[in-house]
Structure formats: C-alpha cells, structure tokens
Amino acid sequence: MVHTVPEGPLLPAPISAPGTYTISDIRAGCKVTMRRPIPGGGEEERLAEVLSIRQKPSPRNASATPSKAEVDPPETANGSGDSVTEQIEFFVHWHLFNKRLDEWVSATRVVLTKDLEWPRPKAPPGTATTAATATATATAAGSPAASGTATPTLTHPAVTKAATPLGRAGSVSLLKKATIASASQALSSPSGIGQKRKEHPDDTMEEDDGASIVSESVGDGMELDGAESDDGSSVVPAALDPRFAPTYMGKETEIEKLRHSGSMTQSVNEVQRVKNLNRIQIGKNEVEAWYFSPYPVEYAYLDVIFLCEFCLGYFPSQFMLGRHLKSCTLRHPPGNEVYRSKDETSGEEISFFEIDGKRQNTWCRNLSLLSKCFLDHKTLYYDVQPFLYYVMTTNDVHGCHLVGYFSKEKESAENYNVACILTLPQHQRKGYGKLLIEFSYELSKREMKLGSPEKPLSDLGLLGYKAYWMEIIIELLNDCHDDISIEEIANRTSITQNDVMWTCQQLGLFKYYKGQYVLCVTDQAMEQYKRAKAKQRKRIKPERIIWKPPVFSRDQLRFGY
C-alpha cells in the first residue's frame, strides 16, 4: 500500500490568497471559486472542487503535430497566458450540489479574486513540526511562493534520481502493453497537470512492476494495491505535457487513462471515474449524461453520441446512425413479451420484454453501457450472463420504444428481486418508475417469494421505492379491518419484513399502546397517501402477465454454459 502523504492527524487546509496563485497552479483536489450559469440567465459564484484536469479536446480534423504557439503559449503579466487558460478545462464538483451536476468547465470561469484552498495534508505520525506544517503555515499566512508558484510542496528525505529509461528489459504487464500501444495515438490524452510521479532511487535498466505513479485526485486517504516499491521511494513532482504522451505509462498515467477512457469494469475503491460523455441522442430525445460510462475512448468528449433506440448501438455521427437505421431490422427488444396493456384513457400501450443476458449478450451490454450514464451506485461488469432483463417499452406504429428496465439475478443468494433499475431521464416523473417497481413485485408474487432491491440504492431509486412501499402498505392497512402483523403484510405484498419495518418507521406508524407496539396510520401519512392516489398513476394489471418463473439447472447457472 502507498499513500501520497504519510498517515497522521489532519492539518488545516492551506489557503492561498488572491494574487498569489495562477491558473497553472491549480491541481486536482484544490477548491476554488468559479462562475456557474444559473437557470433563467445570469451567473453565480460558487465554490467547486477540482477532480481532474485536461487539455481542451481538439477538433477531430486538427493537426496531430502541435504548433510552436501551442507548445510555448504567450504569458500575460500575471503569469497565466490567455491561450493557456483557454486550453485548460477542469472537471469540478460544485459545493453542496449533487454529484450528477459535476461537469467540465473552462479555466476562464475561475475567479482569481477569491481564495484557493489546497488539498488538506496529513502530518507524519509522531512528528510535531514538519516541512509540510511549515509550508502550510507560510501559505496560509499569504507568503509569496518561490519561482512564481503557490503550490505547497512536501519535503522528503529520499534522494531523487533520474527516471527509469524508456527502453528497459523484463516483462511488461498486459495493462502496460495496452497503454504503450495506445500512447502513440493519444495525442490529446488527459492532462497530467498537477500529478506526482513516483521515481526509483536507482537508475537501472530493470524496474519493479510495483513502481508506479499515483494520481493526486485519489490522495484523500485512498489506498492503491501494488503501488509501492520495495525501497519505499518518495513522491516528487513531475509535469507531463498532455500533447506528448510518453511511450511508457506508469501507475498514475494508467489510472488517469482509466479515469477518462475506462474499461468494462469499475472499481470504486481505486479510482473515481470522471464523466466522459456530454449528450446522448436516443430516438427523438437528446439527454445529458450524468456519470461516467465505459464507452470506447473514441466516443469520449464528443458533443453528441447517437444511439439506435432499438438495438442500442452507438455511433459518433448522425450520418452513421442514419446509415445503420437503413439496415437495422429490430423494432422491439430481442426477448419474449410477457406483458402488454393499453390505457383506455390515454391510449398508451405498454409492454414488458424478458431478455436473457446469455442469449442476447451484445444487446444487454449496450443497455448496461447506457444505464451506467445515469447510475452512479452500481458497479458495471462486462459479464451480463447471470442476469435477466425486464425491459419496459411504449408501443406505436414505428415500434417499441425503450422507457426503462430492471435486471435481476437468475439465482440470488440474498433473494433480491431487482439488481439494477432505471427509468431513462426523458421518461422520468411520469409514473414509469413505480410501474417498474410494481412489476418486479408482481413477478415475486408469481414466484411466491419475498423480494427486495439490491443495495445500495441511488438517491432517486430510494425515493421511488419509499413512495411505492408507503402507498402499498397504507392501502393494505386501510382495506384490512382485522389485526395484521408485519409478517402478514410482507406475505401479501412480497415486500421483505425489513423493508416493511423501515417504511413504517419512516412514516411514524409504530405506536406504543398498552404494553405493546401497534401500527397506527397517522393523519400525516394518510395525507401523503391521498396525494399519491390523486395522481392516478399507472398500475400493472396482473391478469395481463403471461409469465412463469424460469427454472435453471446447475449447468445453466455456471459461467459459460
């Protein structure tokens, strides 16, 4: 295990006063005030934490060789050239805002007349006064930094040697081979501004595989496995020009590459992914991506990525999508239709399709890629074979249009009836979320099991489930004139006892009466129930479900059957 800063008690965050820092000094982990557009016009100044830094993506037809003006941009009087500022973008998290609002912003929106807060350092254990403490105190006091920079530095006793030569003997891991192969093509790779490079004290042709580079944006107490060399060498600053990718990439460059390009797996314990897509056009709707999704790196940072709404294939241009639509014959999800119902009032027809991840591997993977753009609390795996997907669509003369879906494990040890659930943003706040939840519980009733969604739930998922549980439980209590227990409520609704008790506690339905706890529907809970019923939400008609619980043999549940 390795940390960029030794373990110890937290020190006060160093503060740089206005005028003592420039745009080029800002690095990942800093908190700085930026201008943010607000709805209805105008701007506001809000504190933002910088999560990553990159050079502004160049046009696809731009020259591969940078000009001399790009390599040596002109500087202004304050030390930060206008051209430099225009070429840098920060991925920021707005203070007190939801993570889905994180976005890439131009460096021109930084307010240099406000204080800059540096990442909070940690003091070495057992040391009362350290160089880090002295530097933090000097910076907080507003003392000028050497050579025109205000970046606080940590002094280490290790002697810094030259970096390991690029040409070296020994075996190279598959990940390193992949990064080496892609380095020659990554002329516009993510920026290395503000990164720290980990170097070896001995300049030899052999290098330990554990030698690596650690990204500063994961320096908040997070541990990276296999990142420390045997001699415990120190961390020293190293500037990387993003327009000239190195032939060999160490741990830090690998992490930064994964942070932006990704793979089909995500380890939230190792690195926090930066949103790589801007907007997605699916059918007639264009929506903004919320979170990172591991689409191929060629599609990252395009203005719009185009999806076929039937096969969910992705394309970088409208022309390529139109050419695909001429040959795409799919007009509904590739599975068995298990439910169809038409609303007599609105004339809307809704269908559910059951899709086996083993039989429709590519389609389910494309669905998982799309859903990851709007789900942050789920880990996405390349393997979709252990799951069944239940896709909800609205039907018209052109076909069945995707609205939302939920997936469930073919064999769940925890009796989860939902592994992942999503309503696409363009169809939210229309009652489709509760319809998906209700359908999952109707399937649990057919299986004669109690079901619960897989934890943790996203913020919107928790709100949807809480509203559904509240409505179903209070409706059952109103219709029941006899004594009823928690266990009986669970058996009638297929909601687990833990979820029933949690909902009752949230609604304040437990009352202590004559030496025992009883369920009592309060006026406030009844008022919430009446408001929910007044919306006349869509409901599942159980008699329209044509479905039997699938039975899988042991060989079928095995990977790669």
TIVEX-535356 format. One line per 3 residues: number of its first residue (from 1); for each residue x, y, z of C-alpha. Coordinates in Angstrom, 1 decimal, padded with zeros to 4 digits. Each point is the difference from the previous one (the first is absolute). Example, Ala and Ser with C-alpha at 12.3 -4.5 7.8 and 13.67 -1.06 7.14 Angstrom:
BEGIN
1> 012.3:-004.5:007.8 | 001.4:003.4:-000.7
END
This chain:
BEGIN
1> 000.0:000.0:000.0 | 001.2:003.5:-000.7 | -001.3:003.5:000.9
4> 001.1:003.2:-001.6 | 000.2:001.5:003.5 | 000.8:-001.9:003.2
7> -002.7:-001.0:002.4 | -000.6:002.3:003.0 | -002.4:002.7:001.4
10> -001.5:002.3:-002.5 | 001.6:003.4:-000.4 | -001.9:003.2:-000.8
13> -000.6:000.4:-003.8 | 002.6:002.4:-001.4 | -001.6:003.2:-001.4
16> 001.5:002.2:-002.8 | -001.2:003.6:000.0 | -001.1:001.6:-003.3
19> 003.0:001.1:-002.1 | 002.3:-002.6:001.3 | -001.0:-002.8:-002.4
22> -000.8:-000.4:-003.7 | -002.0:-002.3:-002.1 | 003.0:-002.3:-000.6
25> 000.4:-000.5:003.8 | -003.4:-001.6:000.4 | 000.1:-003.8:000.3
28> -002.4:-002.8:000.8 | -001.3:000.2:003.5 | 000.0:003.8:000.2
31> -003.1:002.0:000.8 | -000.5:003.2:-001.9 | -002.9:002.4:-000.7
34> -001.4:-000.2:-003.5 | -002.7:001.7:-002.0 | -003.0:-002.2:-000.6
37> -002.9:000.7:-002.3 | -003.4:000.0:001.7 | -003.4:-000.8:-001.5
40> -001.8:003.0:-001.4 | 003.2:001.8:-001.0 | 002.8:001.5:002.0
43> 002.9:-001.6:002.0 | 000.9:-000.7:003.6 | 003.3:-000.5:001.7
46> 000.2:-003.4:001.8 | 002.7:-002.0:001.6 | 001.1:-003.0:-002.0
49> 002.4:-002.9:000.6 | 002.3:-000.9:-002.9 | -000.1:-003.7:-000.7
52> 002.0:-000.2:-003.2 | 001.7:002.2:-002.5 | 000.4:-000.4:-003.8
55> 000.9:001.9:-003.1 | -003.1:001.1:-001.9 | -000.7:-002.7:-002.6
58> 001.1:001.1:-003.5 | -002.2:-000.4:-003.0 | 000.1:-003.4:-001.7
61> 001.6:001.4:-003.1 | 002.6:002.0:001.9 | 003.7:-000.5:-000.8
64> 001.7:-002.7:001.9 | 003.2:002.1:000.4 | -000.4:003.0:002.3
67> 001.2:003.3:-001.2 | 002.7:002.0:001.8 | -002.6:002.4:001.4
70> -001.8:-003.0:001.6 | 003.2:-001.3:001.5 | 001.2:003.3:001.3
73> -003.1:002.1:000.5 | 000.4:003.7:000.8 | -000.2:001.1:003.6
76> -001.8:003.0:001.4 | 001.3:002.2:002.8 | -001.5:-002.1:002.8
79> 001.7:-003.2:-001.3 | -002.9:-001.7:-001.6 | -000.4:000.5:-003.7
82> -003.5:000.5:-001.5 | 000.7:-002.8:-002.4 | 001.0:-002.3:002.8
85> -003.2:000.8:001.9 | -002.1:-000.7:-003.0 | 001.7:-003.4:-000.6
88> -000.6:-001.3:003.5 | -003.2:-001.6:001.3 | -000.8:-001.1:003.6
91> -002.4:-002.8:001.0 | -001.6:001.4:003.1 | -002.4:-000.9:002.7
94> -002.2:002.9:001.1 | -000.1:000.6:003.7 | -003.3:-001.3:001.6
97> -001.2:-001.2:-003.4 | -000.9:-003.6:-001.1 | 002.8:-001.9:-001.7
100> -002.0:-000.3:-003.2 | 000.6:003.7:-000.5 | 003.7:-000.5:-000.2
103> 001.3:001.4:-003.3 | 002.9:001.1:-002.1 | 000.5:003.8:000.2
106> 002.4:002.3:-001.8 | 002.9:001.5:002.0 | -001.3:003.5:-001.0
109> -002.8:-000.4:002.5 | 002.4:-000.1:003.0 | -000.4:003.0:002.3
112> 003.6:000.9:000.8 | -001.1:002.7:002.5 | -001.1:-002.7:002.5
115> 002.1:-002.2:002.3 | 001.3:-003.3:-001.3 | -000.2:-002.9:002.5
118> 002.6:-002.8:-000.5 | -000.6:-003.7:000.8 | 000.3:-000.6:003.7
121> 003.3:-001.6:000.8 | 000.7:-002.6:002.7 | 002.8:000.3:002.5
124> 002.5:-002.8:000.4 | -000.7:-002.1:003.1 | 002.0:001.0:003.1
127> 001.4:003.2:-001.5 | -001.0:003.3:001.6 | 001.5:002.3:-002.6
130> 000.5:-001.0:-003.6 | 000.8:001.8:-003.2 | -003.6:-000.5:-001.1
133> -001.3:001.8:003.1 | 002.5:002.9:-000.6 | -001.0:000.2:-003.6
136> -003.8:-000.1:000.9 | 000.5:002.8:002.6 | 002.0:002.1:-002.4
139> -002.5:-000.4:-002.8 | -003.0:000.7:002.4 | 001.8:003.2:001.0
142> 000.1:001.1:-003.6 | 003.8:-000.1:-000.4 | 001.1:000.0:-003.7
145> 001.2:-003.3:-001.4 | 003.2:-000.5:-001.8 | 000.3:000.3:-003.8
148> -003.4:001.5:-000.4 | -002.1:-003.0:001.2 | -002.1:-000.5:003.1
151> 000.0:-003.8:000.0 | 000.8:-001.4:003.5 | 002.6:-002.7:-000.2
154> 001.0:-002.9:002.3 | 003.6:-000.6:000.8 | 001.2:-003.6:000.1
157> 003.4:-001.2:001.1 | 000.4:-002.4:-002.9 | 002.4:001.0:-002.7
160> -001.7:000.5:-003.4 | 001.7:-001.7:-003.0 | -000.7:000.1:-003.7
163> -003.0:-001.8:-001.3 | 000.3:-003.5:-001.2 | 000.9:-000.1:-003.8
166> -002.7:-000.8:-002.4 | 001.7:-003.0:-001.5 | 000.3:-002.6:002.8
169> 000.3:-003.7:000.2 | -002.4:-002.3:001.7 | -003.6:-001.0:-000.4
172> -002.8:002.6:-000.3 | -003.5:-000.5:001.3 | -003.0:-000.2:-002.4
175> -001.3:003.3:001.3 | 003.4:001.7:-000.7 | 000.1:-001.6:-003.5
178> -003.5:001.4:-000.7 | 001.0:003.5:001.2 | 003.2:-000.1:-001.9
181> -001.9:-000.9:-003.2 | -002.5:002.7:000.5 | 002.5:002.7:001.0
184> 001.0:000.6:-003.6 | -003.6:000.8:-000.9 | -000.8:002.1:003.1
187> 001.3:003.4:-001.2 | -002.9:001.6:001.8 | 000.2:-002.2:003.1
190> -001.2:001.2:003.4 | 002.1:002.7:001.6 | 002.7:-000.9:002.5
193> 000.0:003.4:001.6 | 000.4:-000.2:003.7 | 001.0:-003.6:000.1
196> 002.8:-001.5:002.1 | 002.4:-002.5:-001.5 | 001.5:-002.8:002.1
199> 003.6:-000.7:-000.9 | 002.6:-002.6:000.9 | 003.1:001.0:001.8
202> 002.1:-002.3:-002.2 | 000.4:000.7:-003.7 | 000.1:-003.5:-001.4
205> -001.4:-001.8:-003.0 | -002.1:-002.2:002.3 | -003.1:001.4:001.6
208> -002.3:-001.5:002.5 | -003.6:-000.6:-001.2 | -001.1:001.7:003.2
211> 001.6:003.3:-001.0 | -002.9:002.2:-000.9 | -001.4:003.5:-000.2
214> -002.9:001.0:002.4 | -002.6:002.5:-001.0 | -000.5:002.9:002.4
217> -003.7:-000.1:-000.5 | -000.1:-003.3:002.0 | 002.3:001.3:002.7
220> -002.8:000.4:002.6 | 001.0:-002.9:002.1 | -000.7:-002.6:-002.8
223> 002.4:-002.9:-000.3 | 001.1:-001.5:-003.3 | 001.1:-003.6:000.0
226> 003.4:-000.8:-001.5 | 001.1:003.6:-000.2 | 003.0:000.0:002.4
229> 003.5:-001.1:-000.9 | 002.1:-002.0:002.3 | 002.2:002.9:001.0
232> -002.9:002.3:000.8 | 001.2:002.8:-002.3 | -001.5:003.4:000.4
235> -002.4:002.0:-002.2 | 001.3:002.9:-002.0 | -001.7:002.4:-002.3
238> 000.2:-000.7:-003.8 | -001.8:002.0:-002.7 | -001.3:-001.9:-002.9
241> -000.9:001.8:-003.3 | -003.3:-001.5:-001.0 | 000.7:000.6:-003.7
244> 003.0:-002.3:000.1 | -001.0:-003.3:001.6 | 002.9:-002.0:001.4
247> 001.0:-003.3:-001.6 | -000.2:-001.7:003.4 | -002.8:000.7:002.4
250> 000.2:-000.7:003.7 | -002.7:-000.4:002.6 | -001.1:003.6:000.1
253> -000.3:000.3:-003.8 | -001.8:-003.4:000.0 | -002.5:001.3:002.6
256> -000.5:003.3:-001.8 | -000.6:-002.0:-003.3 | -002.5:-002.2:001.8
259> -001.6:003.0:001.6 | -000.9:001.4:-003.5 | -000.1:-002.9:-002.4
262> -000.9:-002.9:002.4 | -000.6:-003.6:-000.5 | -003.1:-002.2:000.5
265> 000.7:-000.3:003.7 | 000.0:002.7:002.7 | 001.8:-000.2:003.3
268> -001.4:002.9:002.1 | 002.5:-000.8:002.7 | 003.0:000.8:-002.3
271> -001.0:003.0:-002.1 | -003.0:002.3:-000.4 | -001.0:000.2:-003.7
274> -000.4:003.3:-001.7 | -003.0:000.5:-002.2 | 001.1:-000.6:-003.6
277> -003.2:000.6:-002.0 | -001.7:003.3:-000.6 | -003.4:-000.7:-001.6
280> -001.8:-003.1:-001.3 | -002.5:-000.1:-002.8 | -002.4:-003.0:000.1
283> -003.0:000.1:-002.3 | -001.5:003.5:000.0 | 001.4:000.9:003.4
286> 003.4:001.5:000.9 | 001.1:-000.3:003.6 | 003.1:001.0:002.0
289> 002.1:-002.8:001.5 | 000.2:000.1:003.8 | 002.9:-002.3:000.9
292> 002.9:-001.9:-001.6 | -000.8:-002.9:-002.3 | 002.8:-002.2:-001.5
295> -000.8:000.7:-003.7 | 003.0:-000.3:-002.3 | 002.5:002.8:000.3
298> -000.7:001.0:-003.6 | -003.5:001.2:001.1 | 001.2:001.9:003.1
301> -000.4:003.8:-000.1 | -002.1:000.1:-003.2 | -002.6:002.7:000.1
304> -002.7:-002.7:-000.6 | 000.0:-003.8:-000.2 | -002.8:-001.5:-002.1
307> -001.8:-003.2:001.1 | -002.4:-002.2:-001.9 | -003.0:-000.2:002.2
310> -000.8:-003.6:-001.0 | 003.4:-001.8:000.0 | 001.7:002.6:002.2
313> 003.1:000.1:-002.3 | 002.0:003.2:000.4 | 001.4:002.2:-002.8
316> 002.1:003.2:000.0 | -002.1:001.9:-002.7 | -003.5:000.4:-001.2
319> 001.1:-001.2:-003.5 | 001.3:-003.3:001.3 | -003.2:-000.6:002.1
322> -002.1:000.7:-003.1 | 002.0:-002.5:-002.0 | -000.5:-002.6:002.8
325> -003.8:000.6:000.2 | -000.3:-001.0:-003.6 | 001.2:-003.5:000.8
328> -001.2:-000.4:003.6 | -003.1:-002.3:000.0 | -000.5:000.0:003.8
331> -003.2:001.7:001.1 | -000.4:-001.3:003.5 | 002.4:-001.3:002.8
334> 001.3:-003.5:-001.0 | -001.9:-002.0:002.5 | -003.4:-001.5:001.0
337> -002.9:002.3:000.5 | -001.4:-000.9:003.4 | -002.4:003.0:000.5
340> -002.1:002.3:-002.1 | -002.6:002.5:001.2 | -001.7:003.0:-001.6
343> -001.3:002.9:001.9 | -003.5:000.7:-001.1 | 000.1:003.7:001.1
346> 003.3:001.1:-001.7 | 000.3:-002.8:-002.5 | 003.5:-000.8:001.1
349> 001.1:-003.6:-000.5 | 002.7:-001.4:002.3 | 001.9:-003.2:-000.4
352> 002.6:-001.9:002.0 | 002.6:-002.3:-001.6 | 002.1:-002.6:001.7
355> 003.5:-000.3:-001.3 | 002.7:-002.5:001.0 | 003.4:001.5:000.3
358> 001.5:-003.2:-001.2 | -002.0:-000.2:-003.3 | 000.1:003.7:-000.8
361> 003.5:000.9:001.2 | 000.7:003.0:-002.2 | -003.3:001.7:000.5
364> 000.2:-000.4:003.8 | 003.5:001.4:000.0 | -001.2:003.1:-002.0
367> -002.8:000.4:002.5 | 002.4:-000.1:002.9 | 002.2:002.6:-001.6
370> -003.0:002.3:-000.5 | -001.2:-000.5:003.6 | 003.4:000.7:001.5
373> -000.3:003.5:-001.4 | -002.8:000.7:002.6 | 001.0:-002.4:002.8
376> 002.9:000.7:002.4 | -000.5:-002.5:002.8 | 000.3:-003.2:-002.1
379> 003.1:-001.8:-001.1 | -000.1:-000.9:-003.7 | 001.4:-003.3:-001.1
382> 000.6:-001.3:-003.5 | -001.7:-003.2:000.9 | -003.8:000.2:-000.5
385> -000.7:-003.7:-000.2 | -001.2:-000.5:003.7 | -002.8:002.5:-000.5
388> -003.5:000.2:-001.4 | -001.1:003.4:-001.4 | -003.6:001.2:000.1
391> -000.4:002.9:-002.4 | -003.0:002.3:000.0 | -001.0:001.6:-003.3
394> -002.7:002.3:-001.4 | -001.4:-001.2:-003.3 | -001.0:001.8:-003.2
397> -000.1:-000.7:-003.7 | 003.8:000.5:-000.3 | 000.9:-002.6:002.7
400> 000.6:-000.5:003.7 | 001.9:002.9:001.5 | 002.1:-000.5:003.1
403> -001.2:001.7:003.2 | 001.8:-001.8:002.8 | 001.0:-003.4:001.3
406> 001.0:-002.0:003.0 | 002.3:-003.0:000.2 | 000.1:-002.8:002.5
409> 002.3:-002.9:000.7 | -001.0:-003.4:-001.3 | 000.9:-001.4:003.4
412> 000.3:002.5:002.8 | 001.4:-001.2:003.4 | -001.4:003.1:001.7
415> -003.5:-000.3:-001.6 | 000.4:003.2:-001.9 | -002.8:000.5:-002.6
418> 001.8:003.0:-001.6 | 003.7:000.4:-000.6 | -000.2:003.3:-002.0
421> -002.9:002.2:-000.9 | -000.2:003.1:-002.2 | -002.5:002.2:-001.7
424> 001.6:002.1:-002.8 | 000.2:003.7:000.9 | -002.3:001.1:-002.8
427> -002.7:-002.3:001.4 | 000.3:000.8:003.7 | -002.7:001.7:002.1
430> -002.7:-001.8:-002.0 | -000.7:-003.0:002.3 | 002.2:-002.5:-001.9
433> 002.3:-000.5:003.0 | -002.8:-001.3:002.2 | -001.3:-002.1:-002.8
436> 003.4:-001.7:-000.3 | 000.1:-000.6:003.8 | -003.5:-001.3:000.1
439> 000.7:-002.4:-002.9 | 003.1:-001.4:001.9 | -002.2:-000.8:003.0
442> -002.7:-001.6:-002.1 | 002.7:-002.3:-001.3 | 001.0:-000.7:003.6
445> -003.6:-000.9:000.8 | 000.0:-002.5:-002.9 | 003.2:-001.5:001.4
448> -001.6:000.0:003.5 | 003.0:001.7:001.5 | 000.8:003.2:001.9
451> 002.1:002.4:-002.0 | 002.1:003.1:000.6 | 002.2:002.1:-002.2
454> 003.7:-000.4:000.1 | 001.8:002.6:002.2 | 001.2:002.7:-000.2
457> -002.8:001.8:-001.7 | 000.6:003.3:-001.8 | -001.6:003.1:001.3
460> -002.8:000.0:-002.6 | -000.4:-003.8:000.4 | -000.4:000.4:003.8
463> -002.7:002.6:-000.5 | -001.9:-002.1:-002.5 | 000.1:-003.1:002.2
466> -001.0:001.9:003.2 | -003.0:001.5:-001.8 | -001.1:-003.4:-001.4
469> 000.4:-001.7:003.4 | -001.9:002.7:001.8 | -002.9:-000.1:-002.5
472> -000.3:-003.8:000.0 | 000.3:-000.4:003.8 | -002.5:002.8:000.9
475> -002.4:-001.3:-002.7 | 000.1:-003.5:001.6 | -000.5:001.4:003.5
478> -003.0:002.0:-001.1 | -001.6:-003.0:-001.7 | 000.7:-002.3:003.0
481> -002.5:000.2:002.8 | 001.6:-002.8:002.1 | 003.3:-000.2:001.9
484> 002.9:-000.4:-002.3 | 003.7:-000.7:000.7 | 003.2:001.1:-001.7
487> 000.5:-003.5:-001.3 | -003.5:-000.1:-001.5 | 000.6:003.3:-001.7
490> 003.2:-001.4:-001.5 | -001.8:-003.1:-001.2 | -002.8:001.9:-001.7
493> 002.2:002.6:-001.7 | 003.2:-002.1:-000.6 | 001.9:002.9:001.7
496> 002.6:-001.3:002.4 | -000.6:000.5:003.8 | 003.0:002.2:000.3
499> -001.3:002.3:-002.7 | -003.5:000.0:001.5 | 001.4:001.0:003.5
502> 002.3:002.6:-001.5 | -002.9:001.6:-001.9 | -002.2:000.0:003.1
505> 002.7:001.6:002.1 | 000.5:002.7:-002.7 | -003.7:000.7:000.1
508> -000.3:-000.1:003.8 | -002.6:-002.7:000.0 | 001.3:-001.8:003.1
511> -001.7:001.0:003.2 | 000.4:-001.4:003.5 | -003.5:-001.0:001.3
514> -000.8:-002.0:003.1 | 003.4:-001.6:000.3 | 000.6:-000.8:-003.6
517> 000.8:001.6:-003.4 | -002.9:000.3:-002.4 | -000.3:001.4:-003.5
520> -002.0:003.2:-000.2 | -000.5:002.0:-003.2 | 000.6:003.7:000.9
523> -001.7:002.9:-001.6 | 003.2:001.1:-001.6 | 000.6:-003.4:-001.6
526> -003.7:-000.1:-001.2 | 000.5:003.5:-001.5 | 003.0:-001.2:-002.0
529> -001.9:-003.1:-001.1 | -002.9:002.1:-001.3 | 002.3:002.3:-001.9
532> 001.6:-003.0:-001.6 | -003.3:-001.6:-000.9 | -001.2:003.3:-001.5
535> 002.6:-000.2:-002.7 | -001.7:-003.1:-001.4 | 003.3:-001.7:-000.9
538> 000.3:-002.9:-002.5 | -000.6:-003.4:001.5 | 001.0:-003.5:-001.0
541> -002.9:-002.3:-000.9 | 001.1:-003.4:001.4 | -002.4:-001.9:-002.2
544> 001.9:001.2:-003.1 | 003.3:-001.5:001.1 | 000.8:-003.1:-002.0
547> 003.1:-001.4:001.8 | 001.2:-002.9:002.0 | 003.0:000.0:002.3
550> 003.0:-001.2:-002.1 | 001.8:-003.1:001.3 | 003.7:-000.3:-000.6
553> 002.1:-003.1:000.5 | 003.3:000.0:001.8 | 001.9:-000.2:-003.3
556> -002.0:003.0:-001.4 | 000.8:002.1:003.0 | 003.7:-000.8:-000.5
559> 002.1:002.6:-001.9 | 000.3:-000.7:-003.7 | -002.6:-002.8:-000.2
END
